[in-house]
């Protein structure tokens, strides 16, 4: 059985899609090519895919819509292909959960390097625990209702969480005691972007600490592991 990563290339332009597929195959990847979001959905139903390279601008359902669907229903990494200068598409793509983006026209060698890097990060993630049956967590003086996305303290007061804070907290609560690097947290929270944005994790952790720690300046729940990342150090009761 071929264990090489399986990449789905989705682009409506044949002169981009087919040469790229051949290039990736020559460099050891298995590739399925799709000319539309509808064809991509069909391919995803019949094959296990390790990563999707996805064009943003396509007739019918566009790449951002398909990326949003993938993020809501799977953990498959996505690299967006965006038109040169379309900064809005790149920002929106990262917001809906893309792992990376490459601007057209692109160097296939750079895209191949990004594909390998994203797949490597995805494979290095600690496995999830069993799914939470009722979507609830209890830790320290807090209860988190995953269905309502509400964080409630012991007196019943609700503390609002942004989407990013909620995803970060879930990532930590699902892996108590596990050291998670910044790259892993970016992947788990689906806010992955280029290296200059990696400080976003530190900022998100700081905001979350201000909400859940008794003393945010001396945190005991979200511990910093120097040179490693972050670890949730509290006890977690799930379900």
C-alpha positions in Angstrom: 0.0 0.0 0.0 1.4 3.4 -1.0 2.0 5.4 2.2 3.0 8.7 0.4 0.8 11.7 1.3 -2.3 12.1 -0.9 -2.9 15.7 -2.1 -6.1 17.0 -3.7 -5.4 19.9 -6.1 -8.5 22.0 -6.8 -8.3 24.6 -9.6 -10.6 25.4 -12.5 -7.7 26.2 -14.8 -6.4 23.1 -16.5 -3.1 24.8 -17.4 -2.4 25.2 -13.7 -4.1 22.1 -12.3 -2.5 19.4 -14.5 1.1 20.6 -14.6 1.0 21.1 -10.8 -0.4 17.6 -10.3 2.4 16.1 -12.5 5.1 18.1 -10.6 3.9 16.9 -7.2 3.7 13.3 -8.4 7.3 13.5 -9.7 8.3 14.5 -6.2 6.7 11.5 -4.5 3.1 12.6 -3.7 -0.1 10.9 -4.7 -2.3 13.5 -6.4 -6.0 13.8 -7.3 -6.9 16.8 -9.4 -10.4 18.4 -9.4 -11.7 21.2 -11.6 -14.3 22.5 -9.2 -15.5 22.5 -5.6 -18.2 19.9 -6.6 -15.6 17.6 -8.1 -13.5 18.1 -4.9 -16.3 17.1 -2.7 -16.8 13.9 -4.7 -13.1 13.1 -4.5 -13.2 13.6 -0.7 -16.1 11.2 -0.4 -14.2 8.3 -2.1 -10.6 8.8 -1.0 -8.6 9.7 2.1 -6.8 13.0 1.5 -3.9 14.3 3.6 -4.0 17.9 2.3 -6.0 20.1 -0.1 -4.4 22.7 -2.4 -7.3 25.0 -3.2 -7.8 27.8 -5.6 -9.9 30.7 -4.2 -11.4 32.0 -7.3 -13.5 29.4 -9.1 -16.9 29.5 -10.8 -19.8 28.1 -8.8 -18.8 27.4 -5.2 -15.5 29.3 -4.5 -12.5 28.1 -2.6 -13.3 30.1 0.6 -16.7 28.3 0.8 -15.1 24.9 0.4 -12.4 25.7 2.9 -15.0 26.7 5.4 -16.8 23.4 4.8 -13.6 21.4 5.2 -12.8 23.2 8.5 -16.2 22.6 9.9 -16.3 18.9 9.0 -12.7 17.6 8.8 -9.2 18.2 10.1 -7.6 18.1 6.5 -5.1 20.9 6.1 -5.7 23.4 3.4 -3.3 25.6 1.4 -5.0 28.3 -0.6 -3.9 29.6 -4.0 -4.7 33.3 -4.2 -4.4 35.9 -6.9 -1.3 38.1 -6.5 -2.3 41.3 -4.6 -5.6 39.9 -3.3 -4.8 40.4 0.4 -8.4 40.3 1.4 -8.7 36.7 0.1 -5.7 35.7 2.1 -6.9 37.3 5.3 -10.4 35.8 4.9 -8.9 32.4 4.0 -6.9 32.4 7.2 -9.9 33.4 9.2 -12.0 30.6 7.9 -9.3 28.1 8.7 -6.7 27.8 5.9 -3.4 26.5 7.1 -1.3 28.5 4.6 -1.6 30.4 1.3 0.5 30.8 -1.9 0.1 33.7 -4.3 -0.3 33.1 -8.0 1.9 33.0 -10.0 3.8 30.6 -7.7 7.0 28.6 -7.8 6.0 24.9 -7.7 9.1 24.2 -5.6 7.9 26.7 -2.9 4.5 25.2 -2.9 5.9 21.7 -2.6 8.0 22.9 0.4 4.9 24.4 2.0 2.9 21.2 1.4 5.5 19.1 3.1 5.8 21.6 6.1 2.0 21.6 6.7 1.7 17.8 6.4 4.7 17.5 8.8 3.0 19.8 11.4 -0.3 17.9 11.1 1.3 14.5 11.6 3.2 15.8 14.7 0.0 16.8 16.5 -0.9 14.8 19.7 -4.0 12.7 19.1 -7.3 13.9 20.3 -9.0 12.1 23.2 -12.3 10.4 22.7 -15.1 12.8 21.6 -16.9 14.6 24.4 -20.4 13.1 24.6 -22.1 16.2 25.9 -19.5 18.8 25.0 -18.7 19.9 28.5 -15.5 20.4 30.5 -14.9 21.3 34.2 -11.6 22.6 35.5 -10.6 24.8 38.4 -13.6 26.9 39.2 -14.9 26.9 35.6 -17.4 24.9 33.5 -17.2 25.1 29.7 -20.4 24.1 27.7 -19.1 23.2 24.2 -22.6 23.2 22.7 -23.3 26.8 23.8 -19.6 27.8 23.9 -20.2 29.3 27.3 -17.6 29.6 30.1 -19.3 29.7 33.5 -17.7 30.2 36.9 -18.8 28.6 40.1 -21.2 31.4 40.9 -22.9 31.0 37.5 -21.5 34.1 35.9 -20.8 33.7 32.1 -17.5 34.9 30.8 -17.7 35.5 27.0 -15.0 34.0 24.8 -14.1 35.0 21.2 -14.0 32.2 18.6 -10.2 32.2 18.8 -10.1 32.0 22.6 -12.7 29.2 22.6 -10.7 27.1 20.0 -7.5 27.6 22.0 -9.1 26.6 25.3 -10.6 23.5 23.7 -7.2 22.5 22.2 -5.6 22.8 25.7 -8.5 21.1 27.6 -8.4 18.1 25.3 -4.7 17.5 26.0 -4.1 18.3 29.7 -0.4 17.9 30.6 0.7 17.8 27.0 3.2 20.4 25.8 1.9 22.0 22.6 4.2 24.1 20.5 3.1 27.3 18.9 2.9 25.6 15.5 0.8 22.9 16.9 -1.6 25.3 18.5 -1.8 27.3 15.3 -2.8 24.1 13.5 -5.2 22.9 16.2 -7.0 26.3 16.3 -6.9 26.6 12.5 -5.4 30.0 12.5 -2.3 29.0 10.7 -0.5 31.7 8.8 3.1 32.6 7.8 5.9 32.7 10.4 5.5 36.5 11.1 2.1 35.9 12.6 3.2 33.2 15.1 3.1 35.7 17.9 -0.7 35.6 17.5 -0.7 32.4 19.7 1.1 34.3 22.5 -1.4 37.1 22.3 -4.3 34.7 22.4 -2.9 32.9 25.4 -2.4 36.2 27.2 -6.1 37.1 26.6 -7.3 33.7 27.7 -5.2 33.8 30.9 -6.8 37.2 31.8 -10.2 35.5 31.7 -9.5 32.1 33.5 -6.5 32.6 35.8 -6.9 33.8 39.3 -3.7 35.7 38.9 -2.9 36.2 35.1 0.6 37.4 35.9 1.4 34.2 37.7 -0.6 31.6 35.7 -1.1 28.1 37.0 -3.6 26.7 34.5 -1.9 27.6 31.2 1.8 27.1 31.9 4.6 28.4 29.6 7.2 25.8 28.7 10.3 27.7 27.8 11.5 26.7 24.4 8.5 24.4 24.0 5.2 26.1 24.0 2.3 25.8 26.4 0.8 23.1 28.6 -2.6 23.0 30.4 -1.6 22.1 34.0 -5.0 21.9 35.7 -7.2 18.8 36.1 -10.0 18.4 33.5 -13.2 16.6 34.1 -14.9 15.9 30.8 -18.6 15.2 30.0 
